Structures are given as C-alpha cells and as structure tokens.
Amino acid sequence: MKHALPVLTVLLAIVLAWYLAAVALNAPWAQDQAARAGTNLTPTALLHATMVQERPVLPAPHQVAKGLWDGIAGQKITSKRSLVWHAGITLSATLAGFAIGSLAGILLAVGIVHSRVMDLSVMPWAIASQTVPILAIAPMVIVVFASMGVTGLVPKAMISAWLSFFPVLVGMVKGLRTPDRMQMDLMRSWNASRAQMFWRLRLPSALPYLFTSLKVAIAAALVGTIVGELPAGATAGLGARLLSGSYYGQTIQIWAALFTAAALAAALVAIVGGIERVTLKHMGLAR
C-alpha cells in the first residue's frame, strides 16, 4: 500500500490536469455553438458541454475510456472496428521486425567484438543510421518494396527492424566486452578456444545487457511498425486507426488507438522481462 499510494497520487494528478485541459480546450467550441444558437451557457452547462462533444479537441479521460471499451469489448475480434483486430495486425509486423532486428544486432555485435575491422567500419555506420529520421525512411521503404510488388507485413517489418536493431547492437557489444582482462587470461590459461570463451564467458556476461536492450528494442519495433503503417495508407493496424482518425477528426478514436498501442508496448516489455527473469534464474545470473 505504501508503494501504491505515490503512484495513485501521481495518476490522480494527471487525470485532474487532463480534465482541466479538456475543459480549457473544448470550451471555445461549446461557447461558439451557444453564441450561434443565441443562448448563454452557465458555468455548469459549459462544463457539461466540454465533456460530451463528439469530436473534442482534447477528449476527456472518460471519453477515451469509453472509446477503448467500445473498440475492445464492444466489437467482435474479427471486426475491422475492433482495436484487438488492429492491434493483432500491428503485433504481427512488430514481432517480425523485432526478430529480424534483434538477430541482426546480435550477429553484428558478435562480429564487432571479434573483429577490429568490423568495429572500425560497421559501428560508425550503425550509429549514423540512427541519425536519419524514421519518418523520412519509412515512405522510401514502402515505395521501394511496392515497386517490387511486396506490400503488407514485410515493409512494415523492415522499418520496425531498422529501429530495433540498434539498441540490441549497442547492448550486446557492451555485454560481450564486460569480461575483464583477468577473466580472459584465465580462460586462455585453460587453453579455451574462442568459441568456448564466447559461450562460457562472454555470452553469459552479456545476457543482462542483452535483455535490457531487448526491452528497448521491442518498444522501438512497435513504434516502427506504426510509423510504417502511416505512409502506406494502410487500412489495418493501429497506425491505420490513427490515420483514419486524423482524416475525419475522430480524436477519441486517435486517443483510444494511442492507449491501445501503449498497453501493447507495456505487455511486450513485460513479456521480455518475464523471459529475462526465467533465463537469468536458470543460468544462476538472477539479480
């Protein structure tokens, strides 16, 4: 209870500030509508009017909650109006991109640690790749793959992989270089091969760093997938819900999709965290 109280206090403050902002941003439209109708709104009526608008500038928390309920529990999962269905489309590309990006990051990290040439050549390019805004890359990736007749999951997965490989690369390189010189010399004194040093020393030392970077990578992969859905004019996925909501001024739909994406990201990070605890405990590396 002592740990929950500060969290609940902050959450209450956020909700209160959200309601105040909703009133301030939605009030001009309500007053304008009342002026056109030739009526004056009392403070109570004005407050109520800011809370029930169909297309508010900033939806109130209860409106977003209702949008989430309607999109998750109020629709069949197979319905294209279901947030669960759209989240499933986004999730498939996210997991594919996460797998590709993580594998690429791990393989590059192993090469960089064992080859000075790769360290001097690949690492600077990997860092430079992250300086290019993903919003500039995504349309080009979509167009290139579309010109080859490839649409759907693959282009989104590649954009997702682009964002997710770098955290894994950096974390894995840091982890593989964790063993100090004394540990390496001890392994050499036992006539251990490079493969044995990798599997029995470097990799176990790198696992905590790897799992930490995987948590960042899977959240980045989700962002990449959603960004990839925007320039493609997709009709499915959380990015498509954001896009259609912005086209038609459905701000409640936009916020509901945003909260669904946030919940999906939290769930994915929690799953990776669970795998981390089980793996490190099994290997005797639990912290």
C-alpha positions as CSV (number, residue, x, y, z in Angstrom):
1,M,0.0,0.0,0.0
2,K,2.9,2.4,0.8
3,H,4.3,1.8,-2.7
4,A,0.9,2.2,-4.4
5,L,-0.1,5.5,-2.7
6,P,2.5,7.7,-4.5
7,V,1.6,6.1,-7.9
8,L,-2.1,6.6,-7.3
9,T,-1.4,10.2,-6.2
10,V,0.5,10.9,-9.4
11,L,-2.2,9.2,-11.5
12,L,-4.9,11.2,-9.8
13,A,-3.0,14.5,-10.5
14,I,-2.6,13.5,-14.2
15,V,-6.3,12.7,-14.6
16,L,-7.2,16.0,-12.9
17,A,-4.8,18.0,-15.1
18,W,-6.2,16.1,-18.1
19,Y,-9.8,17.1,-17.2
20,L,-8.8,20.8,-16.7
21,A,-7.0,20.8,-20.1
22,A,-10.1,19.2,-21.8
23,V,-12.3,21.9,-20.4
24,A,-10.0,24.7,-21.4
25,L,-9.5,23.4,-25.0
26,N,-13.1,22.3,-25.6
27,A,-14.8,25.4,-24.1
28,P,-14.3,27.7,-27.1
29,W,-16.2,25.4,-29.4
30,A,-19.1,25.0,-26.9
31,Q,-19.3,28.8,-26.4
32,D,-19.3,29.3,-30.2
33,Q,-22.1,26.9,-30.7
34,A,-24.1,28.5,-27.9
35,A,-23.5,32.0,-29.4
36,R,-24.8,30.8,-32.8
37,A,-27.9,29.4,-31.1
38,G,-28.4,32.8,-29.3
39,T,-28.0,31.3,-25.8
40,N,-25.7,31.8,-22.9
41,L,-24.2,28.8,-21.1
42,T,-24.0,28.8,-17.4
43,P,-20.7,27.5,-15.9
44,T,-22.3,24.1,-15.2
45,A,-23.7,23.8,-18.7
46,L,-20.4,24.9,-20.2
47,L,-18.6,22.3,-18.1
48,H,-21.0,19.6,-19.3
49,A,-20.8,20.7,-22.9
50,T,-17.0,20.3,-22.8
51,M,-17.3,16.7,-21.6
52,V,-19.8,15.3,-24.2
53,Q,-18.5,16.6,-27.5
54,E,-18.4,14.1,-30.3
55,R,-15.2,15.5,-31.8
56,P,-13.5,17.3,-29.0
57,V,-10.1,19.0,-29.4
58,L,-9.0,17.0,-26.3
59,P,-11.2,14.1,-25.3
60,A,-11.8,13.8,-21.5
61,P,-10.5,10.6,-19.8
62,H,-13.9,9.1,-19.6
63,Q,-14.5,9.6,-23.3
64,V,-11.2,7.8,-24.1
65,A,-12.1,5.0,-21.7
66,K,-15.4,4.6,-23.4
67,G,-13.7,4.6,-26.8
68,L,-11.3,1.9,-25.5
69,W,-14.2,-0.2,-24.2
70,D,-16.2,0.1,-27.4
71,G,-13.1,-0.8,-29.5
72,I,-12.0,-3.7,-27.4
73,A,-15.1,-5.2,-25.7
74,G,-17.8,-3.7,-27.9
75,Q,-16.8,-5.3,-31.2
76,K,-16.2,-8.8,-32.4
77,I,-12.4,-9.5,-32.6
78,T,-12.8,-10.2,-36.3
79,S,-14.4,-6.8,-36.9
80,K,-12.4,-4.1,-38.6
81,R,-13.7,-1.7,-36.0
82,S,-12.1,-3.8,-33.2
83,L,-9.0,-2.4,-31.6
84,V,-8.0,-6.0,-30.8
85,W,-8.0,-6.9,-34.5
86,H,-6.0,-3.8,-35.4
87,A,-3.6,-4.5,-32.6
88,G,-3.1,-8.0,-33.9
89,I,-2.1,-6.7,-37.3
90,T,0.4,-4.3,-35.8
91,L,1.7,-7.0,-33.4
92,S,2.5,-9.4,-36.3
93,A,4.7,-6.9,-38.1
94,T,6.2,-5.8,-34.8
95,L,7.3,-9.3,-33.8
96,A,8.6,-10.0,-37.3
97,G,10.6,-6.7,-37.3
98,F,11.8,-7.3,-33.7
99,A,13.1,-10.8,-34.6
100,I,14.9,-9.5,-37.7
101,G,16.4,-6.5,-35.9
102,S,17.4,-8.5,-32.8
103,L,19.1,-11.2,-34.9
104,A,20.9,-8.6,-37.0
105,G,22.0,-6.7,-33.9
106,I,23.3,-9.8,-32.2
107,L,25.2,-11.0,-35.2
108,L,26.8,-7.6,-35.9
109,A,27.7,-7.3,-32.2
110,V,29.5,-10.7,-32.2
111,G,31.4,-9.6,-35.4
112,I,32.3,-6.2,-34.0
113,V,33.6,-7.7,-30.7
114,H,35.7,-10.3,-32.5
115,S,36.9,-8.2,-35.5
116,R,38.6,-4.8,-35.2
117,V,37.9,-4.2,-38.8
118,M,34.2,-4.5,-38.3
119,D,34.4,-2.4,-35.1
120,L,36.0,0.4,-37.1
121,S,33.9,0.1,-40.2
122,V,30.4,-1.2,-39.2
123,M,29.9,0.6,-35.8
124,P,30.2,4.1,-37.2
125,W,27.7,3.3,-40.0
126,A,25.3,1.7,-37.4
127,I,25.4,4.9,-35.3
128,A,25.0,7.1,-38.4
129,S,21.9,5.0,-39.5
130,Q,20.1,6.2,-36.4
131,T,20.5,9.9,-37.2
132,V,18.2,9.6,-40.2
133,P,14.6,10.3,-39.1
134,I,12.4,7.2,-39.4
135,L,9.7,9.4,-40.9
136,A,12.0,10.1,-43.8
137,I,13.0,6.5,-44.3
138,A,9.5,4.9,-44.0
139,P,8.0,6.3,-47.2
140,M,11.1,5.3,-49.2
141,V,11.0,1.7,-47.8
142,I,7.3,1.4,-48.7
143,V,7.8,2.8,-52.2
144,V,10.8,0.5,-52.9
145,F,9.0,-2.6,-51.7
146,A,5.8,-1.7,-53.5
147,S,7.8,-1.3,-56.8
148,M,8.9,-4.9,-56.3
149,G,5.3,-6.0,-55.7
150,V,5.9,-6.5,-51.9
151,T,3.3,-5.0,-49.6
152,G,1.7,-5.7,-46.3
153,L,3.7,-7.2,-43.4
154,V,7.3,-7.2,-45.0
155,P,7.8,-3.4,-45.5
156,K,6.5,-2.6,-42.0
157,A,8.7,-5.3,-40.5
158,M,11.8,-3.9,-42.2
159,I,11.0,-0.4,-40.8
160,S,10.4,-2.0,-37.4
161,A,13.8,-3.9,-37.7
162,W,15.5,-0.6,-38.6
163,L,14.6,0.9,-35.2
164,S,15.0,-2.2,-33.1
165,F,18.5,-3.5,-34.3
166,F,20.5,-0.6,-32.8
167,P,19.6,-1.0,-29.1
168,V,20.4,-4.7,-29.4
169,L,23.7,-4.0,-31.1
170,V,24.8,-1.5,-28.5
171,G,23.7,-3.5,-25.6
172,M,25.2,-6.7,-26.9
173,V,28.5,-5.1,-27.7
174,K,28.7,-3.7,-24.2
175,G,27.8,-7.0,-22.7
176,L,30.2,-9.1,-24.7
177,R,33.0,-6.7,-23.7
178,T,32.1,-6.9,-20.0
179,P,34.6,-9.7,-19.1
180,D,37.8,-8.1,-17.9
181,R,41.4,-9.0,-18.9
182,M,41.9,-11.2,-15.9
183,Q,38.9,-13.4,-16.8
184,M,40.0,-13.6,-20.4
185,D,43.6,-14.5,-19.4
186,L,42.2,-17.2,-17.0
187,M,40.2,-18.8,-19.9
188,R,43.3,-18.7,-22.1
189,S,45.4,-20.4,-19.4
190,W,42.9,-23.2,-19.5
191,N,43.5,-23.4,-23.3
192,A,40.0,-22.4,-24.0
193,S,39.2,-21.7,-27.7
194,R,37.5,-18.5,-28.9
195,A,34.2,-20.4,-29.2
196,Q,34.5,-21.7,-25.6
197,M,35.3,-18.2,-24.4
198,F,32.3,-16.9,-26.2
199,W,29.7,-19.5,-25.0
200,R,31.1,-19.8,-21.4
201,L,32.2,-16.3,-20.6
202,R,31.2,-13.6,-23.0
203,L,27.6,-14.7,-23.7
204,P,26.6,-15.3,-20.0
205,S,28.1,-11.9,-19.1
206,A,26.2,-10.3,-22.0
207,L,22.8,-11.7,-21.2
208,P,21.7,-9.0,-18.6
209,Y,22.7,-6.3,-21.1
210,L,21.0,-8.1,-24.0
211,F,17.7,-8.4,-22.2
212,T,17.8,-4.8,-21.2
213,S,18.3,-3.8,-24.8
214,L,15.6,-6.2,-26.0
215,K,13.1,-4.3,-23.8
216,V,14.0,-1.1,-25.5
217,A,14.1,-2.8,-28.9
218,I,10.6,-4.3,-28.8
219,A,9.1,-1.0,-27.8
220,A,11.0,0.7,-30.7
221,A,9.8,-2.1,-33.0
222,L,6.2,-1.2,-32.2
223,V,6.9,2.4,-32.9
224,G,8.5,1.5,-36.2
225,T,5.5,-0.6,-37.3
226,I,3.0,2.1,-36.5
227,V,5.2,4.7,-38.4
228,G,5.4,2.2,-41.3
229,E,1.6,2.0,-41.4
230,L,1.1,5.7,-41.8
231,P,2.7,6.4,-45.3
232,A,1.3,3.2,-46.7
233,G,-2.3,4.3,-46.4
234,A,-2.9,1.1,-44.6
235,T,-6.5,0.1,-43.7
236,A,-5.5,-2.3,-40.9
237,G,-3.3,-1.8,-37.8
238,L,-3.1,0.8,-35.1
239,G,-1.4,3.2,-37.4
240,A,-4.3,2.9,-39.8
241,R,-6.7,3.8,-36.9
242,L,-4.6,6.8,-36.1
243,L,-4.5,7.9,-39.7
244,S,-8.3,7.5,-40.3
245,G,-9.0,9.3,-37.0
246,S,-6.9,12.2,-38.1
247,Y,-8.6,12.3,-41.6
248,Y,-12.1,12.5,-40.1
249,G,-11.3,14.4,-36.9
250,Q,-12.2,11.5,-34.7
251,T,-10.0,12.5,-31.8
252,I,-11.5,9.9,-29.4
253,Q,-10.5,7.2,-31.9
254,I,-7.0,8.6,-32.1
255,W,-6.6,8.6,-28.3
256,A,-8.1,5.1,-28.0
257,A,-5.6,3.8,-30.6
258,L,-2.7,5.5,-28.8
259,F,-3.7,4.0,-25.4
260,T,-4.0,0.6,-27.1
261,A,-0.5,0.9,-28.6
262,A,0.8,1.9,-25.1
263,A,-0.8,-1.1,-23.5
264,L,0.5,-3.4,-26.2
265,A,4.1,-2.0,-25.7
266,A,3.8,-2.4,-22.0
267,A,2.7,-6.0,-22.4
268,L,5.5,-6.8,-24.8
269,V,8.1,-5.3,-22.5
270,A,6.6,-7.3,-19.6
271,I,6.9,-10.5,-21.6
272,V,10.5,-9.9,-22.4
273,G,11.1,-9.1,-18.7
274,G,9.5,-12.3,-17.7
275,I,11.7,-14.3,-20.1
276,E,14.7,-12.4,-18.7
277,R,13.9,-13.4,-15.1
278,V,13.4,-17.1,-16.0
279,T,16.5,-17.2,-18.2
280,L,18.8,-15.5,-15.7
281,K,17.5,-17.5,-12.8
282,H,18.0,-20.7,-14.8
283,M,21.6,-19.7,-15.5
284,G,22.3,-18.5,-12.0
285,L,22.6,-14.9,-13.0
286,A,19.5,-13.5,-11.4
287,R,20.0,-10.1,-9.8
